[in-house]
């Protein structure tokens, strides 16, 4: 008798049935694992904000609206005043000097000084206060006075980089000559890097690149008996002019850097994209008029760059009566000058500003907040005309009205 065991033979039909059953089990297993992975991704996405960021990156509209909270700040300025906010601190200049308040209006500090006809410019790190036609510039942050700059000649204007590590001062020299002084700021101490004089251009505005080695100045000059505009690109380490873009008769008082080499220049009749990618002119340079009024009723009210992703321009109708209904628009342009998002705002926009991933626009009596891709966050109506709006943080703004000072929270 043989010890060899007899092999069991399975029919082909049964073999195929077993294979199909195994494939079914694998599909069920993969499906269950896929569902579990999807659920886990959703949980992590909601926990860390990845889901929202993905939708925003894709430009998908989503409902993120909140009901704003309005709080009146119990502080009475003395006489005429200018007011702004920075880093959760309200800063105002009146007959008492310059005073800092917290977001609830509680007194923090005061600097006794007399500033005639003050002008205020709010940055991300400090506010700049200058005198109209004066020779001094003061900088204040949440802790008080940061520095003071004294000029030998009248100041036209001043601005700083977003980091707060620099100060650029435009001054009026003899006759039509102007100058630009670039200073670094370290622990409240100013150090002058260069002063460059311009005998041809009368400079009126400036901006510093997010890559701090470069800055741009906007000016006006006479050519053939007519006034035309130009934008000069400079190095910050020595004041050397890299290139100059003639802007075909348009003078631009608003300059906004989108990133290290893309600049948007704006006035009421024109929005222009200028790009300088190197240390000299190249075939990659851009000088493109993105929008022109073309003699129509539409005018550009203001422009700001948001999150280094978009230039947000506010458009409104001009030559309309106060009683007529009008709608303004916020248009988000990318670094190529293409329109990516558009929102309509009821009323005539006065100004637009941005911090973090939010954009704020205000009309005569309303404050609107949107996110960086145009999703509506909220609207707050005020009881009197708005004088100015400033960020306390990316979800809270200070609103100065004719009848008082308020904080509007869009935190939800």
Buried (B, 14 or more C-beta within 10 A) or exposed (E): EEEEEEEEEEEEEEEEEEEEEEEEEEEEEEEEEEEEEEEEEEEEBEEEEEBBEEBBEEEEEEEBBBEBBBBEBEBEBEEEBBBBBBBEBBBBBBEBBBBBBBBEBEEBBEBEBEBEEBBBBBBBBBBBBBBEEBBBBBBBBBEBBBBBBEBEBEBBBBBBBBEBBBBBBBBBBEEBBBBBBBBBBEEBEBEEEBEBEBEBBBBBBBBBBBEBEBBBBBBBBEEEEEEBBBBBBBBBEEBEEBBBBEBEEBBBBBBBBBBBBBBBBBBBBBBBBBBBEEEEBEEEBBBEBBBBBEEEEBBBBBBBBBBBBBBBBBBBBEEEEEEEEBEBBBBBBBBEBEEBBEBEBEBBBBBBBBBBBBBBBBBEBBBBBBBBBBBBBBBBEBEEEBBBBBBBBBBBBBBBBEEBBBBBBBEE
